[in-house]
Amino acid sequence: MATDFRRKEQLTDLTDRIVDSYQDIGSINHLGHCPLPSTQDIVAAIHDLTEILYPGYRRRQNLHMGNVTYYIGDLIDGLHDRLTQQIARALRYEYDLIHGTGCDKKREVDFEAQGQELTIGFLECLPRLREDLALDVQAAYEGDPAAGSTDEIIFCYPGLEAITVHRLAHELLLRGVPIIPRIMSEWVHNRTGIDIHPGARIGPSFFIDHGTGVVIGETCQIAAHVKIYQSVTLGALSFPKDGDGNLVRNQKRHPTIEEGVVIYSNATVLGGDTVIGANSVIGAGVSLTRSVEPNTVVTVEKPSLRFREAS
């Protein structure tokens, strides 16, 4: 019993030291401020949104035109309330970050009203997003001979899951919603191994085959009918700094991929001025830091094998 008591004292002391560190290292705790967006609620919203985008494939079975209106209406109503709250929190967070205010400070901004307006505008885009996603599904089916049906793609393909969440996150980012798009993109990155920054602009009929290890940077511009394979990186060539040594932000750092391009596995394309011309093919393992004219095939020279007797 004495040993147990000493252990409890150790735990009490440890707790005190951890809490003391919250004052000493204040950059990685969020105490005494307004609530941040909830990752749990944002993930729940993603699940509801995918249920709306692909009805009948996820949670609810036996949907038909006689009952789907009620079901989708209920989801939309819940999303309105959930997203309004989460977007209002994100807006308040950004405002406080810029203006140095806190929860106890009076603000002249109605974040709830702003959150509601942004939520309704975002939800209004869902029919259009379904049109884009239908083209993505069709591109996957036409681009992968292993796909038995479009249903299989919706059920199983991580590339479709990644582009679905990306298109949702990108819409929120375009509307000026802070932090939530990044939470969404990192959540699906963790699930699929596909890392697409929500700022990337991606056209319709986009297909990621296999997908693991794909990286698409913030300022990438990808046109329609582009297909990429696993471990492709569309990244930045360098990170310029200003006179004070700080990273220069809000400038194009990632490549432009024109219509109809195919990029095979382990290829790397870097740089904001790099343009891959329409209908070009970038072979496996290629590393590019300069532009390619349309209708160009870029490959690595085939290495030769060397055989020798084992010593």
N, C-alpha and C positions, 0 to 999 in steps of 0.2 A: 504493500500500500504506500509506503514511503517513496518507493521508486515511481509509482504512478503520480504521486503528488509533485515530485520534482519534474517529471515530464510535463505536467500541466503548467507548472511555473515557466518551463522553457517555452511552451507554446504561447503563453501570455507575453513573455518578453519578445518573442519573435513577432507577434502581432503588433506590439508597440513599435518595434523597429521598422516594420513594413509601413505602418501608418506615418511614422516620422519621415520616411522617404518620400511620401506624397508631398510634403512641404519642400524638401530638398530638391526633388526631381519633379517639378510640376509640369513638364512638357509632355508627359505620357499618362496623365490622369485628367479626368474631366469632372471636377468636384465643385459644387457651389455655382453651377451654371444651369441654364435651361436644358431640358432633356434633348439629347441628340436623336436623330432618326434611329429607329429600332431595326436592326438587321433581321430579326425574327419576323417582324411585320412586313418588311420589304420582300423577304423570301416568300411569305404567305401570299403577298400580292402577285409575285411572279407566277406562282402556281395557279392562282385564280385567272390571271391573264392568259396563260397557256391553255387553260380549260376553255376560255372564250374563243381563242384563236383556233384551237383544234378540238371542237366539241365531239364527245363520244370516244376519245382516245385515252383519256386519263381517268379521272375519279368516277364520273357518273356514266353508267351504261344505260342502255335502253332509252336513249334520247330519240325523239322523232319530232316532226314539225308540229305535232299537237301539244308537246310539253316543253319544247326547247325555249320558247319565249319566256315562260315563267322562270325557268332555271337560269337563263342568261341574265334576265332582269334582276334576279336576286343577287347574282355575282356582281353585276354592275353597281347595284346599290351599295353593297358592302365595300367594293373597291373605291367608290366615291368617298365614303367616310374614312377608310383606312389611308388612302393616298392623300386626302386633304390634310389629315393630321401629320403624316410623315413629311410631306412637302413643306407644310408650314414650319415644322421643326427645322428642316434644312435651310429654309430661307432665314429664319431667326438666327440660326447658327452663323450663317454667312454674314448677316448684318452685324452681329456682335463681334465677329472676327475683324471686320473692316472698321467698325466705329468704336470698338473697345467698350461696349456696354455689357450689361449683365441682366440677369432675370429680374433684379429688383429695380432696374432703370426704366423710366418711362420712354416709350418709343412712339413715334408718330405713324407707325406702319401697322396695318391690319394684316398680319401674316396669315391668319385663317382665311380671310377673304381672298388673298392672293393665292393661297394653296388650293382653295376650291376652284378658282378660275383656271389655274394651270391644270388641275386634275380633269376638269370637264373638257378642256381643249385636248389634253392627252387622250382621254377615252374616245373622243370624237375621231381620232386618227385610226382606230382599230380596224374599221372596214378596209381602209386603204392598205394597212399593214398586211391584212389577210391576202390581198391581191399580190403583194410582193412575195409573201411567204409561199403562196401557191406556186409561183414561178421558181422559187428556190427548191421546193420539193420536186418539181418537174425536172429541173436541171440535175438534181441528184439522181433521179431515176434514169434519165437519159445518159448521164455521165458515168454510171457504175453498172456494169453488166452483172454484178453479184446481187443487185437489188431485185427482189422478186415482185415487188409492188410498191406503190407510193405509200400504202399503209405501213409497210416495213420500215420505210424511211422515217415516217412520223414517230413510230414506236421506238426505233432503235438507234438512229444515227446521231452521234454526238455533234457532228458538224451542223445539223439542222437545229439542235437545241442551242448551240452557241450563237448562230446567226439570229435565231428567234429572240433571245434575250438581248442580243446586241441591238436589233432594230427597235426594241422597246426602250432600251437605255438611251439610244441615240436620239429618239424623239423627245425624251425628257431633257436631255442635254441641250437640244436645239431650243427648248422653251426656257432655258436659263435655270433649270433646277440644279442646285448644287449637290454634291457628294453622293446622292442616291444613285445616279448612273454608275459611278465607280463601284459602289457596293454591289450593284447588280452584276457588273461585268466580272468582278473578282469572285463572286459566288459561282457563276457559271464556269469561270476559268478553273476553279477548284474541282468542279464536277467533271469537266470534259478534257482538261489539259489544253484547251484552246484559249489563248489570251488575245482578246480584241478590245482595244481601248474604245470607249463609247464615242469618242470624237471622230473615229474613222468613218469616212463616207463610202458606203458600199452599195453599188447598184443592184438591180434585180438579177435573178437567175444566177445566183452565187452558190458555188458548191465547194465545200471543204471535204475531201475524201480522207478517211481514217482520222486525221485531225490532230492527234497527240503532238504537242510541241509547237504548234503554229503560233506565231506572234505577229500581230498586226498593230502598228503604232498609231498614235493619236491623230496625226495629220495625213495618214494615208488616204488616197483617193482611188477607189476601185470602180471601174465601169461595169457595165452589164456583161453577163455570160463569161465570167472569169471562174476558172477552176484551179484550186491549189491543193497540194498534197501535204502529208504530215511533215512536221519539223521545218516548214518554210518560215523564214523570218523576213518581214517587211519592216525594216527598222531605220534608225537614224545613223548617219555616218559619223557625226560628232555633236558635241553639245557646246555651242559657242557661249562665251561669257562676256558680261559687260565690263566697264572700266573698274568696277569694284570687285570683280571676281565672281559675281552672281550669274547663275544660269539665265540666259535670255529665253523667255517663254513666248508663247503665242506667235510662233513663226513656223513655216512649213519645214519639217525635219525628215519626213518619211516619203517614200516614193509614190509615184502615180502609175497605176496599172490600167492600161486602156482596154477597150472591149475585146472579148474573145481570147484573152491571154490564158495560157496554161503554164503553171509553175510546178515542177516536179519536186519530189521529196528532198529535204536537206538543202534546198537552194536558199541563198541569202541575197536580198536586194536592199541596198542602203542608200539613204540620202534624199533630201527634199527636192533636189533638182533632177533626180533620176526618173526617167519616164520609160516604161516598157511599152513599145508601140503595139498597136492593135494586131491581134491574131498572131502574136509571137509565141514561141515556145521556149521556156527556160528549163534546161535539163537538170537532172538530179545532181546535187552537189555543186552547182555553179554559184560563184560569188560575184556579184555585180555592184559596182559603185558608179557606173556611168549609164547613160541612156542607150536604148536599143531601138532601132528603126522598126516600123511595122513590118509584119510578115517575116521576122527573123527567127532562126532557130539557133539557140546558144547552148553549146554542150561543152563538157570537159573532155579533153583528149583522153581516149581510153588508155589507162595505164597498162604496162606489160607485166606479166607475171614472171618471176625468177624462181627456178627450182634448183636446189643443190642438195647434195647428199648430207644427211645429218651427221654431225661429228660425234 
